[in-house]
Amino acid sequence: MSNGSLNVVGICGSLRAASYNRMALQVAGELMPAGMSLTMFALKDIPFFDADVMAAGMPPAVAAMREAVRKADGVLLGSPEYNFSVSGVLKNAIDWLSRGTDQPFNGKPYAIISATQGPLGGARSQYDLRKMLQFLNAHGLNKPEIFIGGAQNKFDAAGKLNDEPTRKIMGEQMVAFRDYIQWVKRGYGQT
Ligand SMILES: Cc1cc2nc3c(=O)[nH]c(=O)nc-3n(C[C@H](O)[C@H](O)[C@H](O)COP(=O)(O)O)c2cc1C
């Protein structure tokens, strides 16, 4: 945390340019309350996890990702649902992040948004993602949960979110995430 504001890093588990999950993260960034800002970290240069490569030194993109998570006050994850679970892209990133005594998710507050073109909005991916992050000792915001179903009918091609109920709950989630980050930083309710 620097100059009193909260820096949140946004990580999207989809690589495609027109990703609804990335659009959702960007909208969340716009809806953040004062004193909170979003910086995106793209996973496109993260290689497949290979313990032999890691033994020779973290690849530059991985080192940059680990540093971005370490420095952030919180992490906002955009989680596409692939085959009822987390995308391989996001799982692979978490595998890289999970290694080492300085693993950067340890004690880190996070929140999840998911968007799918089907009706359920990626709920199944979120619960698998939470399970992984539990192992990393990250601290997850429980509520409100954001599952954006039928994303193709809610975002336009420019990434504008036209669905007011979704915008409202996303704004509420960002306020809750701000409060949650501050609560974790205080040591869970201690003054
Ligand atoms: C390999 C693959 C598996 C998918 N599996 C699911 C699934 O299990 N549940 C679901 O709701 N959508 C599934 N979808 C559809 C995605 O939710 C949809 O493509 C979504 O737009 C992906 O997120 P993105 O827009 O951020 O790329 C799948 C898509 C792909 C490419």
The ligand as a Gaussian input file, in Angstrom:
#p B3LYP/6-31G(d) Opt

LIG

0 1
 C      -12.442000     -25.066000     -23.660000
 C      -13.716000     -24.387000     -23.244000
 C      -14.497000     -24.934000     -22.255000
 C      -15.662000     -24.275000     -21.829000
 N      -16.381000     -24.801000     -20.801000
 C      -17.402000     -24.102000     -20.278000
 C      -18.061000     -24.552000     -19.087000
 O      -17.743000     -25.561000     -18.515000
 N      -19.060000     -23.785000     -18.594000
 C      -19.457000     -22.621000     -19.197000
 O      -20.378000     -21.958000     -18.713000
 N      -18.850000     -22.169000     -20.323000
 C      -17.831000     -22.890000     -20.871000
 N      -17.183000     -22.422000     -21.991000
 C      -17.637000     -21.193000     -22.624000
 C      -16.970000     -19.991000     -21.990000
 O      -17.629000     -19.663000     -20.800000
 C      -17.026000     -18.807000     -22.944000
 O      -16.285000     -19.149000     -24.111000
 C      -16.496000     -17.543000     -22.323000
 O      -16.733000     -16.477000     -23.222000
 C      -15.009000     -17.668000     -22.018000
 O      -14.543000     -16.548000     -21.317000
 P      -13.881000     -15.284000     -22.048000
 O      -14.974000     -14.575000     -22.770000
 O      -13.327000     -14.481000     -20.921000
 O      -12.825000     -15.799000     -22.982000
 C      -16.056000     -23.078000     -22.448000
 C      -15.248000     -22.528000     -23.462000
 C      -14.097000     -23.165000     -23.846000
 C      -13.226000     -22.531000     -24.912000

